[in-house]
Amino acid sequence: MRIVDLRSDTVTLPSPAMREAMYRAELGDDVYGEDPTVNRLEELSAERLGMEAALFVVSGTMGNLVALLTHCGRGDEAIMGSESHTLYYEQGGVSALGGAIIRSVPNLPNGMLDPEDVQNAVRDPANVHYPRTALICMENTHNRCGGAVLSPAQMATIRAVALRNNVPVHLDGARIFNAAVALGIPASEIAAQVDTVQFCLSKGLAAPVGSMVCGSAAFIKAARRTRKVVGGGMRQAGVIAAAGIVALEQMVDRLADDHANARVLAEGLANMPWFDVDMASVQSNIVRFGVRAAKAPLPQIAQALAAQGVKINPTSAVHFRAVTHYGLDRADIDAALSTFSKVMTELA
């Protein structure tokens, strides 16, 4: 049975070109800075983001953790959205490991932060009672807001607040290339609105492992030290970095296919009587949709779908999230829609 896995774009398998590159990768000890393939990936990543330097890390969570620990000292505060991935899904690592504090402000439905809310959350540095505001964080595309895409103009409103208060900005850009493709601009135009950015190679870009942290040369030098203390110093890491190079060189433009498939999926679900889909929110490769008129709870629906070859995760008691990615084509989307219809007819 053909499996249509809509749980995440992390389930992708490496392309044939990636497997070949991994097999042939030149290797060295990356902790000594001697792995030529890692060095090339870091140079390429910095170039694509328009930044001075980059650092290869194991995962997006490690990338955000390394960035936040490098920006924030013990007792410092980082401002981020109430629906941000870092707040929800990364175990509060910056607090657990670095003694820094997360202060949340509400995310708007489109993934944005209200500049006034951010300004009001910035602490008065002259007041000795307050923690120091050390960082403002954004996310683009925004996971929990349905893959929402933020434009550089939107991000600039938060950047202005940061500049006014002399506070740096970090972007969780796990899917920054999805945002760039959706907007039809280079990823560097998005990254220009922040001081540092983390992006994933292992989501829509389909590499098996890895993320990048990009920023100034001075910041990345400090972040390299932070990476070591959290156990992220790898040795002959060019084996996996080679796939990341292929990801950046060959897999960015094809993200448009994932976006088109997400649109087809969303339209198909919206035409069924059991689902609520806000089509305006379908901007990249994520479709978040509500379930109505079903007698069964969502975990039971997900189990029934899986038995018919469609894997999907609930994100709440009334919502599913579906993610399109490399390895799924239009026929898979059509098959998934047929399965949704069949299962919901049985459970409604």
C-alpha positions in Angstrom: 0.0 0.0 0.0 1.3 3.4 -1.0 1.8 5.6 2.1 1.0 9.3 1.9 2.8 10.8 4.9 1.4 14.3 5.6 2.7 14.5 9.2 5.7 16.7 8.4 8.3 17.6 5.8 10.8 16.0 8.1 9.9 12.6 6.8 11.5 13.2 3.4 14.2 10.8 2.2 17.4 12.1 0.6 17.5 12.4 -3.2 19.7 10.2 -5.3 22.0 13.1 -5.8 22.3 13.6 -2.0 23.2 9.9 -1.5 25.9 10.1 -4.2 27.3 13.3 -2.7 27.4 11.7 0.8 29.2 8.7 -0.6 31.8 10.8 -2.3 32.2 13.6 0.3 35.7 14.8 1.2 36.1 14.6 5.0 38.1 16.0 7.8 37.7 16.8 11.5 35.2 19.6 11.7 35.9 20.5 15.3 39.4 21.5 14.0 37.7 23.3 11.1 39.3 20.8 8.7 36.2 19.2 7.0 36.2 20.7 3.6 32.6 19.7 2.9 31.3 21.3 6.1 33.3 24.4 5.3 31.8 24.6 1.8 28.3 24.2 3.2 28.8 26.9 5.8 30.2 29.3 3.1 27.3 28.5 0.8 24.7 29.0 3.5 26.1 32.4 4.5 26.2 33.4 0.9 22.6 32.4 0.3 21.4 34.3 3.4 23.6 37.4 2.7 25.4 37.0 6.0 29.1 36.9 6.9 29.3 33.4 8.3 27.4 30.2 9.1 27.6 27.2 11.5 26.4 23.7 10.8 24.4 22.1 13.6 22.5 18.9 14.1 18.9 20.2 14.1 16.7 23.3 14.1 16.2 23.0 17.8 19.9 23.0 18.4 20.3 25.9 16.0 17.8 28.0 17.9 19.3 26.9 21.2 22.8 27.8 20.1 21.7 31.2 18.8 19.7 32.1 21.9 22.4 31.0 24.3 24.9 33.1 22.3 22.7 36.1 22.4 21.4 35.8 26.0 23.2 35.6 29.3 21.8 34.2 32.5 18.8 36.2 33.6 18.4 37.9 30.2 15.1 37.9 28.5 14.1 36.9 24.9 10.8 38.2 23.5 9.0 35.8 21.1 5.5 35.0 19.9 3.1 33.0 22.0 2.7 30.4 19.2 6.4 30.2 18.3 8.1 26.8 17.7 10.9 27.7 20.1 8.4 28.4 22.9 6.1 25.3 22.2 8.4 22.5 21.0 12.0 23.1 22.2 11.6 22.3 25.9 12.5 25.8 27.1 16.1 24.9 26.4 17.5 28.5 26.7 16.0 28.6 30.2 16.9 25.0 31.2 20.5 25.3 30.0 21.3 29.0 30.0 19.2 30.5 32.7 17.6 33.0 30.2 13.9 33.8 30.3 11.3 33.7 27.5 8.7 36.5 27.5 5.9 35.8 25.0 3.6 38.3 23.2 0.6 37.2 21.2 1.1 36.0 17.7 -1.4 37.4 15.2 -3.2 34.8 13.0 -0.8 35.7 10.1 2.2 34.8 12.2 3.2 38.4 12.9 3.9 40.1 16.1 2.2 43.5 16.9 5.0 46.0 17.0 3.3 47.8 19.9 3.1 44.6 21.9 6.8 44.0 21.3 7.7 47.6 22.2 5.7 47.2 25.4 7.5 44.0 26.3 11.0 45.5 26.0 12.3 46.2 29.5 13.5 49.5 30.7 17.3 49.0 30.9 17.5 51.7 33.6 15.2 49.8 36.0 17.3 47.5 38.1 14.2 45.4 39.0 13.8 44.0 35.4 15.7 41.4 33.5 17.6 42.7 30.5 15.9 42.4 27.1 18.6 40.7 25.1 16.7 39.4 22.0 13.6 39.6 19.9 12.6 36.5 18.0 10.5 36.0 14.9 9.5 32.9 12.9 9.1 32.6 9.1 7.3 30.6 7.8 5.3 30.3 10.9 4.5 26.7 11.8 1.6 27.0 14.3 0.0 29.7 12.2 -0.4 27.3 9.3 2.8 28.0 7.4 2.2 31.7 7.3 4.7 33.8 5.3 6.0 37.1 6.6 7.2 39.6 4.0 10.3 41.7 4.6 8.1 44.8 5.0 6.2 43.1 7.8 9.4 42.0 9.5 10.8 45.5 9.1 8.2 46.8 11.6 9.6 44.5 14.3 13.2 45.3 13.1 12.4 49.0 13.7 11.4 48.3 17.3 14.6 46.3 17.8 16.8 49.1 16.4 15.0 51.7 18.5 15.8 49.7 21.6 19.3 48.5 20.6 18.2 44.8 20.8 19.2 42.2 18.2 16.7 40.0 16.3 16.9 36.3 15.7 14.8 34.5 13.1 13.6 30.9 13.4 13.7 30.5 9.7 13.4 26.7 9.7 11.4 27.1 6.5 12.9 30.4 5.3 13.3 29.0 1.7 9.6 28.2 1.6 8.9 31.8 2.5 11.3 33.0 -0.1 9.8 30.8 -2.8 6.3 31.9 -1.8 7.3 35.6 -2.0 9.3 35.1 -5.2 12.4 36.8 -3.6 15.9 35.6 -2.5 16.1 34.3 1.1 18.7 37.0 1.7 16.0 39.7 1.5 14.2 38.1 4.4 17.4 37.5 6.4 18.3 41.2 5.9 15.6 42.1 8.5 17.4 40.1 11.3 20.8 39.8 12.9 20.9 36.0 13.0 18.8 33.2 11.5 18.5 29.5 11.8 17.2 27.4 8.9 16.7 23.7 8.4 18.2 21.5 5.7 16.1 18.5 6.8 12.6 19.8 6.1 11.4 20.9 2.7 15.0 20.9 1.4 15.0 17.1 2.1 18.5 16.6 3.5 18.6 13.8 6.1 20.2 15.8 8.9 21.2 19.3 9.8 20.4 23.0 10.2 22.4 26.2 9.8 22.9 29.2 12.0 23.9 32.4 10.1 25.1 35.7 11.3 28.1 38.0 11.6 31.6 36.5 11.7 31.9 37.5 15.3 28.6 36.0 16.3 29.3 32.7 14.5 32.7 32.5 16.2 30.9 32.8 19.6 28.2 30.4 18.5 30.8 27.8 17.5 31.9 27.8 21.2 28.2 27.5 22.3 27.7 24.6 19.9 30.5 22.7 21.6 29.1 23.0 25.1 25.7 21.6 24.0 27.4 18.6 22.5 27.1 19.7 18.9 30.8 19.4 17.9 30.9 16.8 15.1 33.9 15.2 13.5 33.8 13.9 9.9 30.5 15.7 9.5 31.0 16.2 5.8 29.2 12.9 5.2 25.9 14.7 6.1 27.0 18.2 5.1 27.3 17.0 1.5 23.5 16.4 1.4 23.0 19.9 2.7 25.0 21.3 -0.2 22.8 19.4 -2.7 19.8 20.7 -0.8 20.8 24.3 -1.3 21.8 23.9 -4.9 19.0 21.6 -6.2 16.0 21.6 -3.8 15.0 25.2 -3.3 13.1 25.9 -6.5 11.1 22.7 -6.3 9.5 23.9 -3.1 7.0 25.6 -5.4 5.7 22.1 -6.2 5.0 21.5 -2.5 3.1 24.8 -2.2 1.0 23.9 -5.3 0.2 20.5 -3.8 -0.7 22.1 -0.5 -3.2 24.4 -2.3 -4.8 21.4 -4.1 -5.1 19.5 -0.8 -6.6 22.5 0.9 -9.1 23.1 -1.9 -10.1 19.5 -1.8 -10.6 19.5 1.9 -12.5 22.7 1.8 -15.0 21.1 -0.6 -15.8 18.4 1.9 -18.6 18.9 4.5 -16.5 17.8 7.4 -13.6 20.3 7.3 -13.0 24.0 7.8 -10.2 25.4 5.8 -9.1 29.1 5.8 -7.8 29.2 2.2 -6.1 32.6 2.9 -3.9 30.9 5.4 -2.6 28.4 2.9 0.6 30.2 1.8 3.3 27.6 1.7 3.4 23.8 2.3 1.4 23.6 5.5 -2.4 23.2 5.6 -4.0 23.6 9.0 -7.7 22.6 9.0 -10.5 22.1 11.5 -12.8 19.2 11.8 -16.6 19.5 12.3 -19.5 17.1 12.1 -17.5 14.1 13.2 -18.5 11.7 15.9 -15.0 10.3 16.4 -12.2 12.2 18.2 -9.3 13.3 16.0 -6.8 10.6 17.3 -9.3 8.0 16.1 -9.7 9.7 12.8 -6.0 9.8 12.4 -5.8 6.1 13.2 -8.4 5.3 10.6 -6.6 7.4 8.0 -3.3 5.6 8.8 -5.0 2.2 8.3 -5.9 3.4 4.8 -2.4 4.7 4.0 -2.6 8.4 5.0 -0.6 9.6 8.0 -1.4 12.9 9.6 -1.2 14.5 13.1 -3.8 16.4 15.1 -2.5 19.7 16.5 -5.4 20.2 18.9 -8.7 18.6 19.8 -10.3 20.1 16.6 -7.4 20.7 14.2 -5.2 18.7 11.9 -2.0 19.8 10.2 -0.9 18.4 6.8 2.5 19.1 5.3 3.4 18.5 1.7 7.0 17.8 0.7 9.5 16.1 -1.6 8.4 12.5 -2.3 4.7 13.4 -2.7 3.2 14.2 -6.1 -0.2 15.3 -7.3 -1.4 11.7 -7.5 -0.6 11.3 -3.8 -2.6 14.3 -2.9 -5.6 13.0 -5.0 -5.3 9.7 -3.2 -5.2 11.3 0.2 -8.3 13.3 -0.6 -10.1 10.2 -1.6 -9.1 8.6 1.6 -10.2 11.5 3.7 -13.6 11.3 2.0 -13.9 7.6 2.6 -12.9 7.7 6.3 -15.0 10.7 7.2 -18.0 9.1 5.5 -17.6 6.1 7.7 -17.0 8.1 10.9 -19.5 10.9 10.4 
